[in-house]
């Protein structure tokens, strides 16, 4: 009689929504983004992203595509001219609200990478919807180079002082690198 060791369950491919900057950034952020994107593609996942072919959005899309992953772009009419050519799918919405809603709808999970006010807007809306039970998709903030340390501290204070009706750990998790982010997503 032979016995075989139990095999680890292989996660199903996911549509991973990534919110991030379209700005050109320092290598401390682009290197982390490239590594994370490569993991997404190598594991057979699809990227759902803002559709831009510039800045960190381009770095992530390049990395996913180069590693064999699928690209699902959700752009917005006023940014149509910077939408990535060659995406597997590109949808152009009328406005930013429709874009965010469609990105969430098309995703199995959400990762928030470094970004400015637009990324922060996307993150807070997704977290607010989760807080109110409007979705149950996991949300991870990828804290490259400690970028979100201040936000983590602020959110811990919100929880401690009663501003969050659910535990912070049920709302969002923080990852220090791309591998940890995927592990937290079960991807």
PyMOL commands that place a pseudoatom at each C-alpha (Angstrom):
pseudoatom trace, name=CA, resn=UNK, resi=1, chain=A, elem=C, hetatm=0, pos=[0.000, 0.000, 0.000]
pseudoatom trace, name=CA, resn=UNK, resi=2, chain=A, elem=C, hetatm=0, pos=[1.404, 3.333, -0.983]
pseudoatom trace, name=CA, resn=UNK, resi=3, chain=A, elem=C, hetatm=0, pos=[0.441, 6.639, 0.413]
pseudoatom trace, name=CA, resn=UNK, resi=4, chain=A, elem=C, hetatm=0, pos=[0.919, 9.930, -1.214]
pseudoatom trace, name=CA, resn=UNK, resi=5, chain=A, elem=C, hetatm=0, pos=[1.386, 13.211, 0.501]
pseudoatom trace, name=CA, resn=UNK, resi=6, chain=A, elem=C, hetatm=0, pos=[-1.602, 15.501, 0.223]
pseudoatom trace, name=CA, resn=UNK, resi=7, chain=A, elem=C, hetatm=0, pos=[-1.095, 18.018, -2.517]
pseudoatom trace, name=CA, resn=UNK, resi=8, chain=A, elem=C, hetatm=0, pos=[-1.518, 21.681, -1.857]
pseudoatom trace, name=CA, resn=UNK, resi=9, chain=A, elem=C, hetatm=0, pos=[-4.655, 23.088, -3.390]
pseudoatom trace, name=CA, resn=UNK, resi=10, chain=A, elem=C, hetatm=0, pos=[-3.923, 25.130, -6.467]
pseudoatom trace, name=CA, resn=UNK, resi=11, chain=A, elem=C, hetatm=0, pos=[-5.864, 28.393, -6.304]
pseudoatom trace, name=CA, resn=UNK, resi=12, chain=A, elem=C, hetatm=0, pos=[-8.263, 29.093, -9.139]
pseudoatom trace, name=CA, resn=UNK, resi=13, chain=A, elem=C, hetatm=0, pos=[-7.330, 31.917, -11.458]
pseudoatom trace, name=CA, resn=UNK, resi=14, chain=A, elem=C, hetatm=0, pos=[-8.643, 35.236, -10.184]
pseudoatom trace, name=CA, resn=UNK, resi=15, chain=A, elem=C, hetatm=0, pos=[-9.416, 38.623, -11.630]
pseudoatom trace, name=CA, resn=UNK, resi=16, chain=A, elem=C, hetatm=0, pos=[-7.289, 40.859, -9.424]
pseudoatom trace, name=CA, resn=UNK, resi=17, chain=A, elem=C, hetatm=0, pos=[-8.205, 44.533, -9.468]
pseudoatom trace, name=CA, resn=UNK, resi=18, chain=A, elem=C, hetatm=0, pos=[-5.204, 46.783, -8.916]
pseudoatom trace, name=CA, resn=UNK, resi=19, chain=A, elem=C, hetatm=0, pos=[-5.614, 50.444, -8.121]
pseudoatom trace, name=CA, resn=UNK, resi=20, chain=A, elem=C, hetatm=0, pos=[-2.377, 52.402, -8.587]
pseudoatom trace, name=CA, resn=UNK, resi=21, chain=A, elem=C, hetatm=0, pos=[-0.824, 55.556, -9.946]
pseudoatom trace, name=CA, resn=UNK, resi=22, chain=A, elem=C, hetatm=0, pos=[-0.428, 56.466, -13.591]
pseudoatom trace, name=CA, resn=UNK, resi=23, chain=A, elem=C, hetatm=0, pos=[2.571, 58.628, -12.620]
pseudoatom trace, name=CA, resn=UNK, resi=24, chain=A, elem=C, hetatm=0, pos=[6.212, 57.860, -13.372]
pseudoatom trace, name=CA, resn=UNK, resi=25, chain=A, elem=C, hetatm=0, pos=[7.669, 56.810, -10.014]
pseudoatom trace, name=CA, resn=UNK, resi=26, chain=A, elem=C, hetatm=0, pos=[10.944, 55.928, -8.322]
pseudoatom trace, name=CA, resn=UNK, resi=27, chain=A, elem=C, hetatm=0, pos=[12.365, 52.437, -8.760]
pseudoatom trace, name=CA, resn=UNK, resi=28, chain=A, elem=C, hetatm=0, pos=[11.547, 51.578, -5.130]
pseudoatom trace, name=CA, resn=UNK, resi=29, chain=A, elem=C, hetatm=0, pos=[7.909, 51.483, -6.295]
pseudoatom trace, name=CA, resn=UNK, resi=30, chain=A, elem=C, hetatm=0, pos=[8.325, 50.294, -9.883]
pseudoatom trace, name=CA, resn=UNK, resi=31, chain=A, elem=C, hetatm=0, pos=[10.531, 47.335, -8.893]
pseudoatom trace, name=CA, resn=UNK, resi=32, chain=A, elem=C, hetatm=0, pos=[7.946, 46.194, -6.325]
pseudoatom trace, name=CA, resn=UNK, resi=33, chain=A, elem=C, hetatm=0, pos=[5.163, 46.661, -8.878]
pseudoatom trace, name=CA, resn=UNK, resi=34, chain=A, elem=C, hetatm=0, pos=[7.036, 44.680, -11.523]
pseudoatom trace, name=CA, resn=UNK, resi=35, chain=A, elem=C, hetatm=0, pos=[7.625, 41.809, -9.097]
pseudoatom trace, name=CA, resn=UNK, resi=36, chain=A, elem=C, hetatm=0, pos=[3.961, 41.742, -8.027]
pseudoatom trace, name=CA, resn=UNK, resi=37, chain=A, elem=C, hetatm=0, pos=[2.747, 41.915, -11.638]
pseudoatom trace, name=CA, resn=UNK, resi=38, chain=A, elem=C, hetatm=0, pos=[4.987, 39.029, -12.642]
pseudoatom trace, name=CA, resn=UNK, resi=39, chain=A, elem=C, hetatm=0, pos=[3.514, 36.895, -9.851]
pseudoatom trace, name=CA, resn=UNK, resi=40, chain=A, elem=C, hetatm=0, pos=[-0.018, 37.726, -11.028]
pseudoatom trace, name=CA, resn=UNK, resi=41, chain=A, elem=C, hetatm=0, pos=[0.780, 36.632, -14.575]
pseudoatom trace, name=CA, resn=UNK, resi=42, chain=A, elem=C, hetatm=0, pos=[2.818, 33.541, -13.677]
pseudoatom trace, name=CA, resn=UNK, resi=43, chain=A, elem=C, hetatm=0, pos=[0.005, 32.270, -11.473]
pseudoatom trace, name=CA, resn=UNK, resi=44, chain=A, elem=C, hetatm=0, pos=[-2.513, 32.584, -14.299]
pseudoatom trace, name=CA, resn=UNK, resi=45, chain=A, elem=C, hetatm=0, pos=[-4.485, 35.480, -12.861]
pseudoatom trace, name=CA, resn=UNK, resi=46, chain=A, elem=C, hetatm=0, pos=[-5.946, 38.384, -14.825]
pseudoatom trace, name=CA, resn=UNK, resi=47, chain=A, elem=C, hetatm=0, pos=[-5.298, 42.036, -14.075]
pseudoatom trace, name=CA, resn=UNK, resi=48, chain=A, elem=C, hetatm=0, pos=[-8.268, 44.380, -13.848]
pseudoatom trace, name=CA, resn=UNK, resi=49, chain=A, elem=C, hetatm=0, pos=[-6.840, 47.891, -13.864]
pseudoatom trace, name=CA, resn=UNK, resi=50, chain=A, elem=C, hetatm=0, pos=[-7.501, 51.467, -14.913]
pseudoatom trace, name=CA, resn=UNK, resi=51, chain=A, elem=C, hetatm=0, pos=[-6.396, 50.722, -18.462]
pseudoatom trace, name=CA, resn=UNK, resi=52, chain=A, elem=C, hetatm=0, pos=[-3.702, 53.370, -18.673]
pseudoatom trace, name=CA, resn=UNK, resi=53, chain=A, elem=C, hetatm=0, pos=[-0.484, 52.792, -20.583]
pseudoatom trace, name=CA, resn=UNK, resi=54, chain=A, elem=C, hetatm=0, pos=[1.540, 55.209, -18.482]
pseudoatom trace, name=CA, resn=UNK, resi=55, chain=A, elem=C, hetatm=0, pos=[3.368, 55.287, -15.185]
pseudoatom trace, name=CA, resn=UNK, resi=56, chain=A, elem=C, hetatm=0, pos=[2.924, 52.559, -12.613]
pseudoatom trace, name=CA, resn=UNK, resi=57, chain=A, elem=C, hetatm=0, pos=[-0.207, 51.335, -14.400]
pseudoatom trace, name=CA, resn=UNK, resi=58, chain=A, elem=C, hetatm=0, pos=[1.964, 50.560, -17.442]
pseudoatom trace, name=CA, resn=UNK, resi=59, chain=A, elem=C, hetatm=0, pos=[4.602, 48.831, -15.319]
pseudoatom trace, name=CA, resn=UNK, resi=60, chain=A, elem=C, hetatm=0, pos=[1.960, 46.557, -13.791]
pseudoatom trace, name=CA, resn=UNK, resi=61, chain=A, elem=C, hetatm=0, pos=[0.275, 45.817, -17.132]
pseudoatom trace, name=CA, resn=UNK, resi=62, chain=A, elem=C, hetatm=0, pos=[3.645, 45.098, -18.790]
pseudoatom trace, name=CA, resn=UNK, resi=63, chain=A, elem=C, hetatm=0, pos=[4.637, 42.719, -15.986]
pseudoatom trace, name=CA, resn=UNK, resi=64, chain=A, elem=C, hetatm=0, pos=[1.356, 40.797, -16.023]
pseudoatom trace, name=CA, resn=UNK, resi=65, chain=A, elem=C, hetatm=0, pos=[1.315, 40.510, -19.812]
pseudoatom trace, name=CA, resn=UNK, resi=66, chain=A, elem=C, hetatm=0, pos=[4.988, 39.485, -20.051]
pseudoatom trace, name=CA, resn=UNK, resi=67, chain=A, elem=C, hetatm=0, pos=[4.335, 36.714, -17.496]
pseudoatom trace, name=CA, resn=UNK, resi=68, chain=A, elem=C, hetatm=0, pos=[1.373, 35.348, -19.459]
pseudoatom trace, name=CA, resn=UNK, resi=69, chain=A, elem=C, hetatm=0, pos=[-1.485, 36.993, -17.582]
pseudoatom trace, name=CA, resn=UNK, resi=70, chain=A, elem=C, hetatm=0, pos=[-4.577, 38.546, -19.097]
pseudoatom trace, name=CA, resn=UNK, resi=71, chain=A, elem=C, hetatm=0, pos=[-5.281, 42.322, -19.121]
pseudoatom trace, name=CA, resn=UNK, resi=72, chain=A, elem=C, hetatm=0, pos=[-8.757, 43.724, -18.518]
pseudoatom trace, name=CA, resn=UNK, resi=73, chain=A, elem=C, hetatm=0, pos=[-8.602, 47.506, -18.792]
pseudoatom trace, name=CA, resn=UNK, resi=74, chain=A, elem=C, hetatm=0, pos=[-11.371, 49.752, -17.516]
pseudoatom trace, name=CA, resn=UNK, resi=75, chain=A, elem=C, hetatm=0, pos=[-10.616, 53.245, -18.752]
pseudoatom trace, name=CA, resn=UNK, resi=76, chain=A, elem=C, hetatm=0, pos=[-12.648, 56.422, -18.697]
pseudoatom trace, name=CA, resn=UNK, resi=77, chain=A, elem=C, hetatm=0, pos=[-13.701, 58.605, -21.631]
pseudoatom trace, name=CA, resn=UNK, resi=78, chain=A, elem=C, hetatm=0, pos=[-11.451, 61.574, -20.797]
pseudoatom trace, name=CA, resn=UNK, resi=79, chain=A, elem=C, hetatm=0, pos=[-8.412, 59.250, -20.599]
pseudoatom trace, name=CA, resn=UNK, resi=80, chain=A, elem=C, hetatm=0, pos=[-9.191, 57.260, -23.744]
pseudoatom trace, name=CA, resn=UNK, resi=81, chain=A, elem=C, hetatm=0, pos=[-6.063, 58.625, -25.475]
pseudoatom trace, name=CA, resn=UNK, resi=82, chain=A, elem=C, hetatm=0, pos=[-3.751, 56.996, -22.863]
pseudoatom trace, name=CA, resn=UNK, resi=83, chain=A, elem=C, hetatm=0, pos=[-5.541, 53.629, -22.818]
pseudoatom trace, name=CA, resn=UNK, resi=84, chain=A, elem=C, hetatm=0, pos=[-3.240, 50.680, -23.389]
pseudoatom trace, name=CA, resn=UNK, resi=85, chain=A, elem=C, hetatm=0, pos=[-3.295, 49.231, -26.879]
pseudoatom trace, name=CA, resn=UNK, resi=86, chain=A, elem=C, hetatm=0, pos=[-3.102, 45.453, -26.951]
pseudoatom trace, name=CA, resn=UNK, resi=87, chain=A, elem=C, hetatm=0, pos=[-5.015, 44.763, -23.747]
pseudoatom trace, name=CA, resn=UNK, resi=88, chain=A, elem=C, hetatm=0, pos=[-7.036, 41.565, -23.910]
pseudoatom trace, name=CA, resn=UNK, resi=89, chain=A, elem=C, hetatm=0, pos=[-10.112, 43.618, -23.153]
pseudoatom trace, name=CA, resn=UNK, resi=90, chain=A, elem=C, hetatm=0, pos=[-10.640, 47.370, -22.852]
pseudoatom trace, name=CA, resn=UNK, resi=91, chain=A, elem=C, hetatm=0, pos=[-13.846, 48.983, -21.645]
pseudoatom trace, name=CA, resn=UNK, resi=92, chain=A, elem=C, hetatm=0, pos=[-14.244, 52.772, -21.657]
pseudoatom trace, name=CA, resn=UNK, resi=93, chain=A, elem=C, hetatm=0, pos=[-16.714, 54.202, -19.149]
pseudoatom trace, name=CA, resn=UNK, resi=94, chain=A, elem=C, hetatm=0, pos=[-18.357, 57.617, -19.145]
pseudoatom trace, name=CA, resn=UNK, resi=95, chain=A, elem=C, hetatm=0, pos=[-16.969, 58.783, -15.789]
pseudoatom trace, name=CA, resn=UNK, resi=96, chain=A, elem=C, hetatm=0, pos=[-14.780, 57.808, -12.841]
pseudoatom trace, name=CA, resn=UNK, resi=97, chain=A, elem=C, hetatm=0, pos=[-17.685, 56.553, -10.722]
pseudoatom trace, name=CA, resn=UNK, resi=98, chain=A, elem=C, hetatm=0, pos=[-18.720, 54.089, -13.436]
pseudoatom trace, name=CA, resn=UNK, resi=99, chain=A, elem=C, hetatm=0, pos=[-15.082, 53.060, -13.857]
pseudoatom trace, name=CA, resn=UNK, resi=100, chain=A, elem=C, hetatm=0, pos=[-14.657, 52.223, -10.156]
pseudoatom trace, name=CA, resn=UNK, resi=101, chain=A, elem=C, hetatm=0, pos=[-17.951, 50.338, -10.060]
pseudoatom trace, name=CA, resn=UNK, resi=102, chain=A, elem=C, hetatm=0, pos=[-17.062, 48.246, -13.109]
pseudoatom trace, name=CA, resn=UNK, resi=103, chain=A, elem=C, hetatm=0, pos=[-13.555, 47.523, -11.831]
pseudoatom trace, name=CA, resn=UNK, resi=104, chain=A, elem=C, hetatm=0, pos=[-14.992, 46.208, -8.579]
pseudoatom trace, name=CA, resn=UNK, resi=105, chain=A, elem=C, hetatm=0, pos=[-17.674, 44.254, -10.424]
pseudoatom trace, name=CA, resn=UNK, resi=106, chain=A, elem=C, hetatm=0, pos=[-15.103, 42.533, -12.666]
pseudoatom trace, name=CA, resn=UNK, resi=107, chain=A, elem=C, hetatm=0, pos=[-12.752, 41.691, -9.761]
pseudoatom trace, name=CA, resn=UNK, resi=108, chain=A, elem=C, hetatm=0, pos=[-12.517, 38.762, -7.368]
pseudoatom trace, name=CA, resn=UNK, resi=109, chain=A, elem=C, hetatm=0, pos=[-10.126, 40.690, -5.119]
pseudoatom trace, name=CA, resn=UNK, resi=110, chain=A, elem=C, hetatm=0, pos=[-8.618, 44.167, -4.821]
pseudoatom trace, name=CA, resn=UNK, resi=111, chain=A, elem=C, hetatm=0, pos=[-5.041, 45.315, -4.281]
pseudoatom trace, name=CA, resn=UNK, resi=112, chain=A, elem=C, hetatm=0, pos=[-4.271, 48.983, -3.694]
pseudoatom trace, name=CA, resn=UNK, resi=113, chain=A, elem=C, hetatm=0, pos=[-0.742, 49.929, -4.652]
pseudoatom trace, name=CA, resn=UNK, resi=114, chain=A, elem=C, hetatm=0, pos=[0.988, 53.290, -4.239]
pseudoatom trace, name=CA, resn=UNK, resi=115, chain=A, elem=C, hetatm=0, pos=[-0.722, 56.302, -5.732]
pseudoatom trace, name=CA, resn=UNK, resi=116, chain=A, elem=C, hetatm=0, pos=[-1.998, 59.797, -5.248]
pseudoatom trace, name=CA, resn=UNK, resi=117, chain=A, elem=C, hetatm=0, pos=[-5.426, 61.234, -4.559]
pseudoatom trace, name=CA, resn=UNK, resi=118, chain=A, elem=C, hetatm=0, pos=[-7.100, 59.201, -7.305]
pseudoatom trace, name=CA, resn=UNK, resi=119, chain=A, elem=C, hetatm=0, pos=[-5.802, 55.941, -5.839]
pseudoatom trace, name=CA, resn=UNK, resi=120, chain=A, elem=C, hetatm=0, pos=[-6.761, 57.056, -2.340]
pseudoatom trace, name=CA, resn=UNK, resi=121, chain=A, elem=C, hetatm=0, pos=[-10.270, 57.884, -3.603]
pseudoatom trace, name=CA, resn=UNK, resi=122, chain=A, elem=C, hetatm=0, pos=[-10.558, 54.418, -5.142]
pseudoatom trace, name=CA, resn=UNK, resi=123, chain=A, elem=C, hetatm=0, pos=[-9.297, 52.744, -1.963]
pseudoatom trace, name=CA, resn=UNK, resi=124, chain=A, elem=C, hetatm=0, pos=[-11.611, 54.613, 0.387]
pseudoatom trace, name=CA, resn=UNK, resi=125, chain=A, elem=C, hetatm=0, pos=[-14.664, 53.961, -1.790]
pseudoatom trace, name=CA, resn=UNK, resi=126, chain=A, elem=C, hetatm=0, pos=[-13.900, 50.234, -1.992]
pseudoatom trace, name=CA, resn=UNK, resi=127, chain=A, elem=C, hetatm=0, pos=[-13.353, 50.114, 1.780]
pseudoatom trace, name=CA, resn=UNK, resi=128, chain=A, elem=C, hetatm=0, pos=[-16.554, 52.048, 2.460]
pseudoatom trace, name=CA, resn=UNK, resi=129, chain=A, elem=C, hetatm=0, pos=[-18.542, 49.639, 0.296]
pseudoatom trace, name=CA, resn=UNK, resi=130, chain=A, elem=C, hetatm=0, pos=[-16.965, 46.683, 2.105]
pseudoatom trace, name=CA, resn=UNK, resi=131, chain=A, elem=C, hetatm=0, pos=[-17.678, 48.255, 5.503]
pseudoatom trace, name=CA, resn=UNK, resi=132, chain=A, elem=C, hetatm=0, pos=[-21.364, 48.429, 4.593]
pseudoatom trace, name=CA, resn=UNK, resi=133, chain=A, elem=C, hetatm=0, pos=[-21.478, 44.869, 3.252]
pseudoatom trace, name=CA, resn=UNK, resi=134, chain=A, elem=C, hetatm=0, pos=[-21.861, 45.939, -0.382]
pseudoatom trace, name=CA, resn=UNK, resi=135, chain=A, elem=C, hetatm=0, pos=[-19.085, 43.489, -1.306]
pseudoatom trace, name=CA, resn=UNK, resi=136, chain=A, elem=C, hetatm=0, pos=[-17.046, 40.845, 0.482]
pseudoatom trace, name=CA, resn=UNK, resi=137, chain=A, elem=C, hetatm=0, pos=[-14.030, 40.788, -1.815]
pseudoatom trace, name=CA, resn=UNK, resi=138, chain=A, elem=C, hetatm=0, pos=[-10.681, 40.797, -0.020]
pseudoatom trace, name=CA, resn=UNK, resi=139, chain=A, elem=C, hetatm=0, pos=[-8.863, 44.138, -0.055]
pseudoatom trace, name=CA, resn=UNK, resi=140, chain=A, elem=C, hetatm=0, pos=[-5.093, 44.362, 0.446]
pseudoatom trace, name=CA, resn=UNK, resi=141, chain=A, elem=C, hetatm=0, pos=[-3.007, 47.516, 0.602]
pseudoatom trace, name=CA, resn=UNK, resi=142, chain=A, elem=C, hetatm=0, pos=[0.424, 46.757, -0.858]
pseudoatom trace, name=CA, resn=UNK, resi=143, chain=A, elem=C, hetatm=0, pos=[2.632, 48.801, 1.438]
pseudoatom trace, name=CA, resn=UNK, resi=144, chain=A, elem=C, hetatm=0, pos=[5.708, 49.122, -0.795]
pseudoatom trace, name=CA, resn=UNK, resi=145, chain=A, elem=C, hetatm=0, pos=[8.571, 50.884, 1.004]
pseudoatom trace, name=CA, resn=UNK, resi=146, chain=A, elem=C, hetatm=0, pos=[6.243, 51.711, 3.904]
pseudoatom trace, name=CA, resn=UNK, resi=147, chain=A, elem=C, hetatm=0, pos=[4.122, 53.998, 1.683]
pseudoatom trace, name=CA, resn=UNK, resi=148, chain=A, elem=C, hetatm=0, pos=[0.927, 53.258, 3.633]
pseudoatom trace, name=CA, resn=UNK, resi=149, chain=A, elem=C, hetatm=0, pos=[2.413, 53.231, 7.154]
pseudoatom trace, name=CA, resn=UNK, resi=150, chain=A, elem=C, hetatm=0, pos=[0.654, 56.498, 7.987]
pseudoatom trace, name=CA, resn=UNK, resi=151, chain=A, elem=C, hetatm=0, pos=[-2.674, 55.243, 6.652]
pseudoatom trace, name=CA, resn=UNK, resi=152, chain=A, elem=C, hetatm=0, pos=[-2.301, 52.009, 8.637]
pseudoatom trace, name=CA, resn=UNK, resi=153, chain=A, elem=C, hetatm=0, pos=[-1.691, 54.073, 11.776]
pseudoatom trace, name=CA, resn=UNK, resi=154, chain=A, elem=C, hetatm=0, pos=[-4.708, 56.298, 11.045]
pseudoatom trace, name=CA, resn=UNK, resi=155, chain=A, elem=C, hetatm=0, pos=[-6.964, 53.313, 10.413]
pseudoatom trace, name=CA, resn=UNK, resi=156, chain=A, elem=C, hetatm=0, pos=[-5.812, 51.656, 13.641]
pseudoatom trace, name=CA, resn=UNK, resi=157, chain=A, elem=C, hetatm=0, pos=[-6.768, 54.863, 15.459]
pseudoatom trace, name=CA, resn=UNK, resi=158, chain=A, elem=C, hetatm=0, pos=[-10.167, 54.871, 13.716]
pseudoatom trace, name=CA, resn=UNK, resi=159, chain=A, elem=C, hetatm=0, pos=[-10.719, 51.335, 14.958]
pseudoatom trace, name=CA, resn=UNK, resi=160, chain=A, elem=C, hetatm=0, pos=[-9.498, 52.070, 18.503]
pseudoatom trace, name=CA, resn=UNK, resi=161, chain=A, elem=C, hetatm=0, pos=[-11.704, 55.144, 18.811]
pseudoatom trace, name=CA, resn=UNK, resi=162, chain=A, elem=C, hetatm=0, pos=[-14.854, 53.463, 17.483]
pseudoatom trace, name=CA, resn=UNK, resi=163, chain=A, elem=C, hetatm=0, pos=[-15.055, 54.922, 13.989]
pseudoatom trace, name=CA, resn=UNK, resi=164, chain=A, elem=C, hetatm=0, pos=[-15.123, 51.503, 12.315]
pseudoatom trace, name=CA, resn=UNK, resi=165, chain=A, elem=C, hetatm=0, pos=[-18.174, 49.301, 12.891]
pseudoatom trace, name=CA, resn=UNK, resi=166, chain=A, elem=C, hetatm=0, pos=[-16.188, 46.184, 11.959]
pseudoatom trace, name=CA, resn=UNK, resi=167, chain=A, elem=C, hetatm=0, pos=[-12.688, 45.079, 12.950]
pseudoatom trace, name=CA, resn=UNK, resi=168, chain=A, elem=C, hetatm=0, pos=[-9.974, 46.626, 10.809]
pseudoatom trace, name=CA, resn=UNK, resi=169, chain=A, elem=C, hetatm=0, pos=[-8.698, 43.134, 9.954]
pseudoatom trace, name=CA, resn=UNK, resi=170, chain=A, elem=C, hetatm=0, pos=[-12.114, 42.333, 8.420]
pseudoatom trace, name=CA, resn=UNK, resi=171, chain=A, elem=C, hetatm=0, pos=[-11.974, 45.508, 6.341]
pseudoatom trace, name=CA, resn=UNK, resi=172, chain=A, elem=C, hetatm=0, pos=[-8.453, 45.499, 4.904]
pseudoatom trace, name=CA, resn=UNK, resi=173, chain=A, elem=C, hetatm=0, pos=[-5.087, 43.841, 5.296]
pseudoatom trace, name=CA, resn=UNK, resi=174, chain=A, elem=C, hetatm=0, pos=[-1.656, 45.280, 4.630]
pseudoatom trace, name=CA, resn=UNK, resi=175, chain=A, elem=C, hetatm=0, pos=[1.082, 43.441, 2.746]
pseudoatom trace, name=CA, resn=UNK, resi=176, chain=A, elem=C, hetatm=0, pos=[4.749, 44.350, 2.640]
pseudoatom trace, name=CA, resn=UNK, resi=177, chain=A, elem=C, hetatm=0, pos=[5.379, 42.726, -0.751]
pseudoatom trace, name=CA, resn=UNK, resi=178, chain=A, elem=C, hetatm=0, pos=[3.602, 41.191, -3.709]
pseudoatom trace, name=CA, resn=UNK, resi=179, chain=A, elem=C, hetatm=0, pos=[3.982, 37.594, -2.567]
pseudoatom trace, name=CA, resn=UNK, resi=180, chain=A, elem=C, hetatm=0, pos=[2.369, 38.388, 0.777]
pseudoatom trace, name=CA, resn=UNK, resi=181, chain=A, elem=C, hetatm=0, pos=[-0.421, 40.294, -1.006]
pseudoatom trace, name=CA, resn=UNK, resi=182, chain=A, elem=C, hetatm=0, pos=[-1.255, 37.251, -3.138]
pseudoatom trace, name=CA, resn=UNK, resi=183, chain=A, elem=C, hetatm=0, pos=[-1.116, 34.978, -0.095]
pseudoatom trace, name=CA, resn=UNK, resi=184, chain=A, elem=C, hetatm=0, pos=[-3.573, 37.229, 1.719]
pseudoatom trace, name=CA, resn=UNK, resi=185, chain=A, elem=C, hetatm=0, pos=[-5.881, 37.027, -1.299]
pseudoatom trace, name=CA, resn=UNK, resi=186, chain=A, elem=C, hetatm=0, pos=[-5.598, 33.257, -1.444]
pseudoatom trace, name=CA, resn=UNK, resi=187, chain=A, elem=C, hetatm=0, pos=[-4.171, 33.659, -4.927]
for i in range(1, 187): cmd.bond("trace and resi %d" % i, "trace and resi %d" % (i + 1))
show_as sticks, trace
zoom trace
